[in-house]
Amino acid sequence: MVSNEPQDSKRNYIKKFNSIIEDNIIIPGNLTNQHLVLEFITSIQRLVYKFNHKEIIIDCSNVRHVSPIPTVPIVGVINYFKEKEGVQFKFMNLNSYLRHSNFNSPKQVSDASIGRLTNTLDKIWTFSNSDEINQLVTSFTSSLRRTIVCKEGVINGVIWATNEVMDNVIQHSGMGKGFVLAQLDKKSNRLNVCIYDYGYGIYKTLLKSTFKPKSAVDAIALCIKEGVTRDKKIGQGNGLWGLFNITSQNEGNLSIISAKGGVFFSKHGKIAKTSNEIVILNRINQSTTISFSLNLDKEISLKDALHGNYVTDMFIENMIGDFGEIIYRIADVGSGTGTRESGLLMKNELINIYNANKSKIFIDFADVGIISSSFADELIGKLIDEIGFYQFQSIFQIVNMNKSIQLIFESSLKKRLGNI
């Protein structure tokens, strides 16, 4: 790190690689570099323990880009000092994404009303029990289904990975609280996820097991092996092993930072970098950060990744009829039938449901009184455009339309098909 002498006797000014500290003000650069976490920890420790500051200002005027890592660990570190040390934080110059993502005040699931239509992506959340994990994972995947078309197996891969890693926080961190951000990058067709806790860390946890790792990096190398856990009575030790296999198969990225160690994996599970010089909060709170990216346009076979284990998607399971067909009730979706945007969300969801299940889908208009022409065009007209008329007929069947809806669909399809 580069340090400059104070500009004058009254002001304390330090310039680091990714941030600036001036008096009690921390001015981060772009939230895209993992080293910024180190700088935040050492800067806050210096301001609190050396200069006894009880109020710290975070000035985000230089932030233009935001990635889950380092953003989520930084939010976790700030919350640690709030809750454990009584430090007050004020935030200045938050851009629209930071405000939207709850950077200054991560939402607690227990304080939010999360339903099927709640978009929980691109927001930082705290969780502390299995019910909150279930709500978040269900909402993450619902938002994905409706926002972007994913290849076969991807949605189930997201469900499995996020459930397992977040559950590890509850079971093993010793703090019972975690932070998570799932960020959708439409340009690169990737889902970027970061999960953080300021608990004991993997190394300290595995020291209580029969494995006895020699270092923090050694502990991380152990935890991606099948069956490694501190206590078989609590868990099977397959969470990070399964995540490693999923990201490797999908050609995604994975980084595991815990205690003083960090291991960074590139495509196909190859180790790109290791580190034994990670800065920790203290000897008790050694922290763990799990960050991974999945390519939404690359298939995932959970059967191969998990050696035969099967994941049930309860969202789809609840739609299955008596004969194995899927019944998609338009009236139950909740986003309405009056806008093109609603039609787009349902179209994406229908394609993702088929990619995950490969069963016949009945699009059921029971209890729907009327629709708009733009909704009809977006949902059915463009769906036929994208997959073809014969493919549409083999996959989908429209049922329970009243005469008004039929007339609107016929008119909309004539215009759409006439332009092909």
C-alpha positions as MATLAB code, in Angstrom:
seq = 'MVSNEPQDSKRNYIKKFNSIIEDNIIIPGNLTNQHLVLEFITSIQRLVYKFNHKEIIIDCSNVRHVSPIPTVPIVGVINYFKEKEGVQFKFMNLNSYLRHSNFNSPKQVSDASIGRLTNTLDKIWTFSNSDEINQLVTSFTSSLRRTIVCKEGVINGVIWATNEVMDNVIQHSGMGKGFVLAQLDKKSNRLNVCIYDYGYGIYKTLLKSTFKPKSAVDAIALCIKEGVTRDKKIGQGNGLWGLFNITSQNEGNLSIISAKGGVFFSKHGKIAKTSNEIVILNRINQSTTISFSLNLDKEISLKDALHGNYVTDMFIENMIGDFGEIIYRIADVGSGTGTRESGLLMKNELINIYNANKSKIFIDFADVGIISSSFADELIGKLIDEIGFYQFQSIFQIVNMNKSIQLIFESSLKKRLGNI';
ca = [
       0.000    0.000    0.000;
       1.187    3.510   -0.775;
       1.015    6.107    2.024;
       1.543    9.848    1.783;
       2.478   12.169    4.609;
      -0.432   14.141    6.110;
      -1.220   17.195    4.012;
      -1.232   19.359    7.160;
      -0.986   18.902   10.909;
      -4.747   18.941   11.414;
      -5.810   16.476    8.717;
      -5.083   12.778    8.578;
      -4.837   11.734    4.913;
      -3.822    8.307    3.590;
      -4.077    7.148    0.003;
      -4.266    3.416   -0.642;
      -4.509    1.465   -3.883;
      -8.305    1.300   -3.928;
      -9.413    3.888   -1.384;
      -8.602    7.148    0.389;
      -8.897    7.867    4.110;
      -9.254   11.485    5.169;
      -9.913   12.103    8.856;
     -12.872    9.789    9.599;
     -13.938    9.574    5.943;
     -13.306    6.465    3.816;
     -13.550    7.111    0.076;
     -13.567    3.805   -1.846;
     -12.937    3.486   -5.551;
     -14.946    1.084   -7.687;
     -16.378   -1.824   -5.717;
     -14.829   -4.415   -8.018;
     -11.489   -5.343   -6.404;
     -11.203   -7.927   -3.628;
      -8.248   -6.023   -2.111;
     -10.691   -3.270   -1.138;
     -11.993   -5.561    1.637;
      -8.502   -5.641    3.179;
      -8.289   -1.854    2.968;
     -11.708   -1.399    4.571;
     -10.877   -3.697    7.485;
      -7.503   -2.086    8.210;
      -8.886    1.441    7.740;
     -11.839    0.931   10.085;
      -9.637   -0.837   12.636;
      -7.208    2.097   12.549;
      -9.963    4.716   12.891;
     -11.725    2.848   15.712;
      -8.912    1.290   17.732;
      -6.129    3.835   17.214;
      -8.020    7.134   16.909;
     -11.170    6.165   18.844;
     -13.621    7.330   16.181;
     -17.226    6.398   16.954;
     -18.562    7.770   13.675;
     -17.194    6.929   10.230;
     -18.349    8.414    6.933;
     -18.339    6.311    3.751;
     -18.134    8.623    0.735;
     -19.049    6.713   -2.440;
     -18.530    9.579   -4.892;
     -15.799    7.606   -6.728;
     -17.844    4.406   -7.122;
     -18.910    3.746  -10.715;
     -19.000   -0.063  -10.844;
     -20.202   -2.617   -8.298;
     -19.510   -6.379   -8.026;
     -20.817   -8.751   -5.337;
     -17.273   -9.237   -4.166;
     -15.961   -6.973   -2.524;
     -19.336   -5.293   -1.913;
     -20.938   -7.977    0.279;
     -17.905   -8.504    2.578;
     -17.575   -4.715    2.980;
     -21.235   -4.466    3.999;
     -20.659   -7.335    6.425;
     -17.579   -5.665    7.910;
     -19.483   -2.386    8.360;
     -22.305   -4.248   10.110;
     -19.813   -6.046   12.372;
     -18.427   -2.737   13.624;
     -21.965   -1.371   14.011;
     -23.215   -4.304   16.054;
     -20.093   -5.373   17.977;
     -18.232   -2.074   18.459;
     -21.083    0.454   18.458;
     -19.626    2.473   15.566;
     -22.036    4.707   13.652;
     -21.707    4.916    9.873;
     -22.976    7.626    7.556;
     -23.089    7.244    3.783;
     -22.599    9.955    1.193;
     -23.021   10.147   -2.586;
     -24.561    6.718   -3.125;
     -25.287    6.117   -6.795;
     -28.593    4.623   -7.945;
     -27.320    1.020   -7.909;
     -25.921    1.304   -4.372;
     -29.208    2.779   -3.162;
     -31.191    0.046   -4.928;
     -28.920   -2.679   -3.534;
     -29.353   -1.583    0.101;
     -25.608   -0.969    0.445;
     -26.090    1.383    3.393;
     -28.695   -0.780    5.119;
     -29.034   -4.428    4.012;
     -32.575   -5.705    4.308;
     -33.515   -8.407    6.786;
     -35.770  -11.044    5.304;
     -37.885  -10.974    8.452;
     -38.618   -7.273    7.869;
     -39.540   -7.645    4.191;
     -42.566   -9.003    2.404;
     -41.110  -11.432   -0.122;
     -43.520  -13.030   -2.560;
     -43.357  -14.624   -5.956;
     -43.253  -11.257   -7.709;
     -40.611   -9.708   -5.430;
     -37.377   -9.126   -7.322;
     -34.697   -9.866   -4.722;
     -31.827   -9.861   -7.238;
     -29.249   -7.059   -7.079;
     -30.041   -6.392   -3.418;
     -28.037   -7.185   -0.298;
     -29.910   -9.292    2.249;
     -29.220  -10.654    5.714;
     -30.498  -14.072    6.753;
     -30.429  -15.977   10.030;
     -32.529  -19.144    9.715;
     -33.669  -21.810    7.256;
     -37.046  -20.182    6.604;
     -35.359  -16.941    5.511;
     -32.960  -18.905    3.293;
     -35.900  -20.659    1.641;
     -37.674  -17.342    1.005;
     -34.579  -15.800   -0.569;
     -33.663  -18.787   -2.756;
     -37.266  -19.143   -3.934;
     -37.390  -15.452   -4.814;
     -33.938  -15.457   -6.475;
     -34.945  -18.283   -8.795;
     -38.422  -16.863   -9.443;
     -36.808  -13.570  -10.483;
     -34.398  -15.447  -12.751;
     -37.171  -17.455  -14.435;
     -39.111  -14.315  -15.252;
     -36.199  -12.093  -16.257;
     -33.962  -14.212  -18.506;
     -34.033  -17.559  -20.297;
     -31.617  -20.083  -18.750;
     -30.279  -23.342  -20.157;
     -31.384  -26.704  -18.798;
     -30.290  -27.379  -15.225;
     -29.156  -23.835  -14.440;
     -32.122  -22.887  -12.239;
     -31.795  -26.097  -10.217;
     -28.050  -25.472   -9.959;
     -28.729  -22.035   -8.475;
     -31.274  -23.513   -6.056;
     -28.880  -26.199   -4.829;
     -25.775  -24.015   -4.571;
     -27.345  -21.043   -2.789;
     -29.253  -23.259   -0.358;
     -26.157  -25.240    0.589;
     -23.769  -22.303    1.026;
     -26.258  -20.213    2.996;
     -27.095  -23.199    5.193;
     -23.368  -23.587    5.941;
     -23.470  -20.093    7.455;
     -26.291  -21.073    9.816;
     -24.760  -24.428   10.746;
     -21.039  -23.672   11.004;
     -20.215  -19.955   11.286;
     -21.002  -19.696   14.981;
     -22.686  -16.317   14.390;
     -25.965  -17.505   12.871;
     -26.148  -14.597   10.449;
     -25.047  -14.090    6.854;
     -25.104  -11.561    4.022;
     -25.937  -12.359    0.390;
     -26.160  -10.596   -2.966;
     -27.221  -12.309   -6.203;
     -26.400  -10.024   -9.122;
     -27.752  -10.653  -12.622;
     -25.400   -9.504  -15.389;
     -27.479   -9.586  -18.571;
     -24.591   -8.449  -20.782;
     -22.439  -11.461  -19.939;
     -25.412  -13.782  -19.275;
     -24.087  -14.605  -15.816;
     -25.403  -14.785  -12.288;
     -22.855  -13.555   -9.742;
     -23.443  -14.549   -6.117;
     -21.531  -13.627   -2.965;
     -22.275  -14.940    0.539;
     -20.410  -13.616    3.594;
     -20.374  -14.172    7.333;
     -18.130  -12.827   10.083;
     -18.041  -16.136   11.920;
     -15.249  -18.493   12.965;
     -14.012  -19.340    9.477;
     -13.418  -22.722    7.824;
      -9.931  -23.257    9.288;
     -11.003  -22.764   12.895;
     -14.124  -24.891   12.345;
     -12.224  -27.846   10.823;
      -9.660  -27.782   13.620;
     -12.432  -29.315   15.743;
     -12.775  -32.203   13.269;
     -10.634  -35.248   12.493;
      -9.107  -33.489    9.452;
      -6.811  -31.021   11.297;
      -5.842  -28.669    8.422;
      -2.333  -27.189    8.596;
      -3.339  -23.729    7.334;
      -6.325  -21.698    6.139;
      -5.558  -22.582    2.507;
      -5.272  -26.256    3.460;
      -8.704  -26.008    5.130;
     -10.234  -24.581    1.934;
      -8.638  -27.338   -0.164;
     -10.175  -29.903    2.195;
     -13.664  -28.374    2.203;
     -14.168  -28.836   -1.555;
     -13.742  -32.598   -1.138;
     -16.779  -34.826   -0.725;
     -17.758  -35.615    2.845;
     -15.518  -33.114    4.642;
     -17.292  -31.535    7.611;
     -16.564  -30.773   11.253;
     -19.406  -33.021   12.450;
     -21.264  -35.674   10.425;
     -24.183  -35.374   12.835;
     -24.760  -31.786   11.632;
     -24.084  -32.123    7.899;
     -22.717  -34.446    5.243;
     -19.988  -32.082    4.092;
     -21.175  -31.906    0.483;
     -22.031  -28.200    0.169;
     -18.761  -26.701   -1.090;
     -17.871  -29.954   -2.856;
     -21.111  -29.727   -4.850;
     -20.632  -26.001   -5.520;
     -17.104  -26.690   -6.793;
     -18.418  -29.382   -9.162;
     -21.295  -27.205  -10.422;
     -19.111  -24.169  -11.168;
     -16.440  -26.369  -12.782;
     -18.952  -28.102  -15.056;
     -20.583  -24.793  -15.978;
     -17.201  -23.109  -16.662;
     -18.052  -20.542  -14.026;
     -15.826  -18.981  -11.389;
     -15.446  -19.721   -7.695;
     -13.481  -18.076   -4.901;
     -13.372  -19.131   -1.265;
     -11.826  -16.757    1.261;
     -11.795  -17.769    4.891;
      -9.619  -16.748    7.843;
      -6.205  -15.801    6.449;
      -6.518  -18.005    3.370;
      -7.985  -17.568   -0.073;
      -8.302  -19.922   -3.045;
      -9.453  -18.605   -6.412;
     -10.622  -21.087   -9.051;
     -10.970  -20.389  -12.771;
     -12.727  -22.408  -15.482;
     -12.936  -26.189  -15.051;
     -11.962  -25.948  -11.392;
      -8.330  -25.055  -11.932;
      -6.671  -23.095   -9.126;
      -5.760  -19.677  -10.469;
      -4.389  -18.193   -7.248;
      -3.949  -18.834   -3.527;
      -3.200  -16.484   -0.658;
      -2.214  -16.912    2.998;
      -2.208  -13.194    3.767;
      -5.888  -12.308    4.055;
      -6.637   -9.712    6.756;
      -9.119  -10.886    9.410;
     -11.350   -8.939   11.799;
      -9.894  -10.658   14.871;
      -8.948  -14.106   16.158;
     -12.579  -15.050   16.856;
     -14.301  -13.456   13.839;
     -12.133  -14.779   11.020;
     -14.936  -14.580    8.428;
     -15.776  -16.514    5.267;
     -16.615  -15.220    1.788;
     -17.966  -17.572   -0.892;
     -18.257  -15.955   -4.323;
     -19.294  -17.756   -7.505;
     -20.516  -17.026  -11.016;
     -22.646  -19.261  -13.238;
     -23.098  -18.968  -16.992;
     -26.834  -18.917  -17.654;
     -26.329  -20.041  -21.261;
     -24.438  -23.245  -20.342;
     -26.290  -26.370  -19.208;
     -25.740  -27.915  -15.778;
     -26.231  -31.615  -15.041;
     -26.802  -31.904  -11.310;
     -26.860  -35.688  -11.688;
     -23.231  -35.557  -12.837;
     -22.167  -32.752  -10.503;
     -23.658  -34.382   -7.405;
     -22.934  -37.995   -8.408;
     -26.528  -39.032   -8.855;
     -28.288  -36.869   -6.249;
     -31.513  -35.272   -7.454;
     -32.842  -31.781   -6.722;
     -36.601  -31.186   -6.632;
     -37.795  -27.778   -7.793;
     -40.870  -27.265   -5.615;
     -41.993  -24.320   -7.752;
     -42.503  -26.660  -10.708;
     -43.534  -29.616   -8.541;
     -46.563  -27.653   -7.337;
     -47.715  -27.116  -10.940;
     -47.690  -30.786  -11.948;
     -51.113  -32.307  -12.663;
     -52.416  -35.833  -12.218;
     -50.866  -37.121  -15.449;
     -47.435  -35.463  -15.220;
     -48.457  -32.386  -17.198;
     -47.605  -28.861  -15.998;
     -50.524  -26.492  -15.466;
     -49.478  -22.825  -15.663;
     -52.387  -20.768  -14.339;
     -52.211  -17.217  -15.678;
     -54.588  -15.985  -12.956;
     -52.165  -17.136  -10.238;
     -49.121  -15.302  -11.573;
     -50.172  -11.951  -10.174;
     -48.451   -9.552  -12.565;
     -51.637   -9.054  -14.577;
     -52.545   -9.483  -18.222;
     -52.611   -5.857  -19.326;
     -49.018   -5.048  -20.256;
     -46.312   -6.199  -22.645;
     -43.876   -6.387  -19.731;
     -46.085   -8.899  -17.931;
     -46.278  -10.976  -21.111;
     -42.475  -10.970  -21.373;
     -42.045  -12.116  -17.761;
     -44.483  -15.004  -18.274;
     -42.907  -15.988  -21.602;
     -39.459  -16.231  -19.997;
     -40.900  -18.216  -17.100;
     -42.644  -20.685  -19.419;
     -39.462  -21.334  -21.412;
     -37.451  -21.859  -18.214;
     -40.090  -24.230  -16.831;
     -39.907  -26.319  -19.997;
     -36.083  -26.290  -20.011;
     -36.127  -27.635  -16.461;
     -38.873  -30.249  -16.873;
     -39.423  -31.120  -20.562;
     -43.105  -31.886  -19.953;
     -46.250  -30.744  -21.751;
     -47.368  -27.331  -20.440;
     -51.001  -26.225  -20.299;
     -51.346  -22.433  -20.345;
     -54.547  -22.074  -18.360;
     -56.665  -18.888  -18.693;
     -59.336  -19.969  -16.195;
     -60.615  -17.020  -14.118;
     -58.985  -14.471  -16.466;
     -61.589  -12.017  -17.754;
     -59.677   -9.983  -20.350;
     -56.170   -9.416  -21.718;
     -54.523   -6.675  -23.742;
     -53.346   -7.153  -27.327;
     -49.765   -6.282  -26.346;
     -49.835   -8.955  -23.614;
     -51.134  -11.534  -26.108;
     -48.470  -10.622  -28.662;
     -45.616  -10.750  -26.135;
     -46.682  -13.984  -24.459;
     -47.849  -16.125  -27.377;
     -46.932  -14.282  -30.586;
     -43.282  -13.833  -29.699;
     -43.092  -17.280  -28.114;
     -44.139  -18.785  -31.448;
     -41.620  -16.505  -33.170;
     -38.797  -17.754  -30.972;
     -39.413  -21.516  -30.936;
     -41.476  -22.020  -34.105;
     -45.154  -22.891  -34.606;
     -44.771  -26.689  -34.657;
     -42.504  -26.681  -31.601;
     -45.031  -24.482  -29.819;
     -47.844  -26.934  -30.587;
     -45.819  -29.892  -29.318;
     -44.894  -28.208  -26.006;
     -47.806  -25.917  -25.126;
     -51.577  -26.134  -25.093;
     -53.800  -23.129  -24.342;
     -56.945  -23.925  -22.358;
     -59.932  -22.197  -20.745;
     -59.933  -18.978  -22.812;
     -63.232  -17.119  -22.954;
     -64.505  -15.728  -26.277;
     -63.145  -12.219  -25.671;
     -59.640  -13.529  -25.022;
     -59.862  -15.823  -28.049;
     -60.735  -12.884  -30.321;
     -57.843  -10.794  -28.963;
     -55.396  -13.682  -29.437;
     -56.619  -14.358  -32.989;
     -56.275  -10.701  -33.945;
     -52.833  -10.411  -32.364;
     -51.533  -13.627  -33.959;
     -52.783  -12.627  -37.409;
     -50.762   -9.425  -37.196;
     -47.704  -11.198  -35.772;
     -47.757  -14.099  -38.260;
     -48.533  -11.743  -41.109;
     -45.270   -9.887  -40.420;
     -43.135  -13.036  -40.471;
];
